[in-house]
């Protein structure tokens, strides 16, 4: 990994000058007036392949459009590092004209985003939608540029339901409790299960992490030996479920659906160990947000939400 392209994550002692050095395409010091806008991409855990792909897509876009903007790309160590993500936004405020953020917590990140807006910084929300009630309370209008997660999860749930019988037992492994996208994916899975008459016997958080999901899945398998499927709110957790099934000798007896279409899951799709996932196009998601931020910087218009694509991915669609 080239340090010129990316900040080292999890280090909060970085000075503003250090952040400026890490900005892709930036040639100005922090005291200089920039010749073009600087956009900060603030992501969740870069230990998750989804966000690595997001970052790579953003860096590639900036290289193609280097005359239009400079990029600062940062992320946190794990999905639970909400306080750290807030501090990163605080630090970046003095450097960027726009912030594109995938918030680790839909509620906790609203106040710091509002403070950025009060300083005249454009804020665009991607990936995980900020909580509407908290936004209203803070009198903040922040556009969401991203997919309909409930619709995407329903696509996976309906495909999985087509392989099962009415009354079959399924379990949901949820994302973080305060993450809007996790809540919406759970609802999408529930929509599909209810429509097909499936029996949801467990719905627990795996905190977006493979290890936690592995523990949850192992306990569910033990408690419900007749389980037929896991519906996982992201692919990292789907991998955790797959490993739990392998350890229990049930790889061929229980179906697994995921969400994100990371490369590790694509391999398991081809092998038949995961039934399906959902592609929200990680390589383009940050780019959608960056392009919207550039529009807002140029036009200063009224912010509105913009929906981006979601697609079902199966072994057949990968061929």
C-alpha positions, 0 to 999 in steps of 0.5 A: 500500500503506497502511503502517498495514496492513503492515510494509515488508519486508526492513528488519531495523533496525525497533524493537519499537515500530515493529513494534507500530505496524505491527500491524493493530488494535493500540492498545497500546504495547509496554509495555502489557498487550494487551487481546486477543491479538496474532498475528504472521503471518510469511510468505515473499517478499511479491514473490510474488503468492501471499504478497501474497494471503495477507497480504490475506486475513489483514488482511481477516479481522482487520478482520472480527474486530477484537474478537478479536485484533490482527495483525502481518503481516511478510514477507521480500524473497526466498525465499532470505532465511532468515536475515532471516526468523529475525531477524523471528521473534526480533524479534516474540517480544516482541510476539505471543502467537502466531506463524503462520509460513510458513517459508522453510526447513523445517529452519532455522526450527525452532530459532527457533520452538522458542525462541518456544515456550519463551517461552510463545508459540503457534506454528502452521506454515502453507504449508511444513511444518517438518521432522519430524526436526528438530522431534523433535530439538528436542522441538518439537510444532508443528501444521501447518495446510495442504494436502497438497502431494503430492496437489495436485501429483499432480492437476496432473501427472495432468491434464497426463499426460492430454494426453501419450503414454507415453514423452513427455519432461517436465521438473520445475522444483522449489522450494527444496531445503530446502522441504518443500512443494517436495519434496512437489510434486516427489514428486507430479509424479513420482507422476503421471509414473510412473503415466502412463509419462512420461519425466522428463529433467530435475528442477532447482531454480528457487528459487521465482523466475521469473527462475531458472526462466526460465534453467533452462527455457531450458537444458532447451529447448535440450538437449531440443528434443523436450520435451513439458511443464514441471511447475513447483512454483509459478506464478512458476516456471511464468511463467518457463517460459512466457517461455522457451518464447515466446523459443524459439518453442515456446509451442504445442509444450510444455505447462506446469503450475503450482501456486498459482493466482495471478492472472497465471496465470489469464490465461494459463490462459484464453489456453491458454499454461498448461495447469493450476495448483493452488489451495491458497487463498492468501487463506484459508491464513493465516486457517486458521492464525490461527483455529487459533492462536486456538483454541490460545490459548483451549483450550491443547490438544495441537497436531495437524495440520489439512489444508486444501483443494487444487483443480485449476484449468484454463481450464474451471474458471475459466469 
